[in-house]
C-alpha cells in the first residue's frame, strides 16, 4: 500500500510538471499585420470566385469576362485565364477593400455609439473617440464606395449590356451568377480602382473647401480623417 501511494504521488508530480511546462511553453499567437490580413482576404475571395466560376460554367464565364471566341482545349488552358482574370481581379478587390473593413470592425462600437445614439457634445465633439483613418484606409473606403457605385449604376441601366460592352463579349448571359461574375470583372473592379485612387484627394478637397461649417460635420471629418487631411472650417 505504501509503495502504491508513493507511485501515485510520483505520477501526480510528473503530471503537474508536464501541465506546467505545457502552459509555460504555450506559444503566443501574434496579431496579424495589415498585409497579412489583406493576403488572407485576397486568397479567400479569389478562391470563392474561382469555385463559383466552375460551378456556374467556366467556359461561358471566361468568354463573358474576356470576350474570347476560342474554346479551351483542356482544363489547364481553361484554369489559367480564369485564375488570371477572375482570380486576379477578385484578389485585388478584396485586398484593397480589407483595410477599410478591418477599420469598421475595429471601430464599430464607437461608430454605433456616436451615430445611432447621436451622442454629440454641446460643442459638436463626438463623445466616443474614433481612431482616424490612415491614408490606406481612406483609399480602401474609396474602393468600396467605387465598387458599390459601379455595381449600382450597372444594375440601374442594363447590366447584361454593360457587362458585354465592358468586356467586348458576344456571349449572351444565361443566368444571374454569370452576370454577377461579368460585372465583378468589369464595372465593380474598375469602380474599386477609380475610387481608391481618387479617395484621398477628394477627402482633402471636401475637408478643406466643402460646406462643413456645421460643428457636427466638422467633428465627423476630424474623427474619421484626423491629421490625414487639413480641415478648415468655413465661416
Buried (B, 14 or more C-beta within 10 A) or exposed (E): EEEEEEEEEEEEEEEEEEEEEEEEEEEEEEEEEEEEBBBBBBBBBBEEBBEBBEEBBBBBBBBBBBBBEEEBEEEEEBBEBBBEBBBBBBBBBBBBBBBBBBBBEEBEEBBEBBBEEEEBEEEBBBEBEBEBBBBBBBBBBBBBBBBBBBBEEBEEEEBBEBBBEBBEBEBEBEEEBBBBBBBBBBBBBBBBBBBBEBBBEBBBEBBBEBEBEEBEBBBBBBBBBBEBBEBEBEE
